[in-house]
């Protein structure tokens, strides 16, 4: 194993970019990277292909990693890696869940999670098997003054024995594809295999956080994991971005708490919803025809599976068992998702719909309806956008309808 301490001397020029290269990147941040490569002959003495790759990655990172994008000296990985890494918002939220003296990040990658989580610890150990990725992370940590992070190049599972590191928290973001690059749905099929190695990991820590894709089945993963205490479904903007599985060596109960969190750009929760699986199964649920207001739960809430809990917590009714739309007479402003004022309920027919909207323009959502959004748009000759929001759905009496809504004032 080789290791690089982030308190090491400043890197030579080959590890970073020269002042001329940095100036080029900054001057062309708004340009088309492919066009820059085609015109490379105009820029003598510069590796334009390499710099265009940096520009492309920085363009991808502007909204996702605003603080890192603002740092002129950082080295960014290829654009695909930027797309796959955690956002600053989700990394900051993860940091709010942990604290202690020592953190171990088993699957370092770009280092965004390790950096923000590391701010809560005296020491952090970053492990990465790809030497070039680890070297880049070490360079970036130096630029960010993250002097408490030690970078290791090697397999973290193998290195626990030789390093003897004892940690307050171990964090892992296992690769979500198998050896043949196929998508996997079981946690045990991810790399590294956290499930099989839990007994080993619990020798070195009491607390483990596992980040996974939101595509992973929560209940299936729960059957694979020992000592599962909490599961977080993290929502940012309109998407469920990731799942977090929190394991505690001392946790003996088979029950775990599910926590849906919708966060803002600073990683602060704007909506919270906590429940137990058993309470969700036994929660009373009411069904009603659409009334004055309509609610569409955030994707993170739906992923968490809080279908019945929403009724009890926010005093709303479901419009049908499988539609996952809710309704009420009085507006529930803190509902975790989008809320709308109902204008009309009509048959799924173009002439009927046009009586209630203006200019053939509306936003269309399909929920438990036997047609695709794009097909309905063509059939009803609808343009995208505008002030009206249409929900094609099925009600509790099995009737197919379109609920015409607008944003409440």
Number of C-alpha atoms within 10 A of each C-alpha: 11 8 16 16 17 21 15 11 8 12 11 9 9 7 14 17 17 13 12 10 17 16 12 17 22 12 11 14 16 12 14 13 21 13 10 18 18 11 11 16 11 11 12 8 10 14 12 22 15 11 20 23 19 22 26 23 23 29 19 18 22 13 13 20 19 15 11 19 19 12 12 15 17 22 21 22 19 15 17 11 14 20 13 10 18 22 22 23 20 26 19 22 23 21 20 14 11 19 16 13 14 21 30 28 25 24 22 28 24 23 25 22 25 28 25 20 24 28 17 18 19 14 18 26 22 28 26 23 17 13 14 12 18 24 18 20 27 29 23 25 24 21 17 14 11 20 18 20 27 19 25 24 21 19 16 22 15 10 15 16 11 8 9 10 15 18 22 17 23 24 23 21 23 21 19 20 14 12 9 6 9 9 14 15 17 15 25 17 18 20 16 20 14 22 17 13 12 16 12 13 20 18 14 18 19 17 22 27 22 17 20 22 17 20 15 17 16 23 11 12 17 19 10 14 18 18 20 25 22 19 24 23 27 27 26 22 12 12 13 23 20 20 25 23 21 21 24 18 18 12 15 11 10 11 15 20 16 24 22 29 26 28 20 16 18 12 21 15 16 13 17 14 19 18 16 15 17 11 12 18 13 10 15 11 17 15 17 16 15 22 18 15 22 28 26 21 19 22 23 27 27 16 23 26 19 24 22 21 23 22 19 15 12 15 16 27 24 26 25 21 16 15 18 17 23 27 27 21 13 11 17 16 13 12 20 23 17 14 22 21 21 22 18 17 20 18 14 17 13 16 11 13 21 14 11 15 20 12 9 18 18 21 18 21 18 18 17 17 18 11 12 12 15 12 10 18 17 10 11 15 12 19 14 13 12 14 12 21 24 22 22 27 25 22 23 15 11 9 9 17 18 24 22 24 25 20 14 11 5
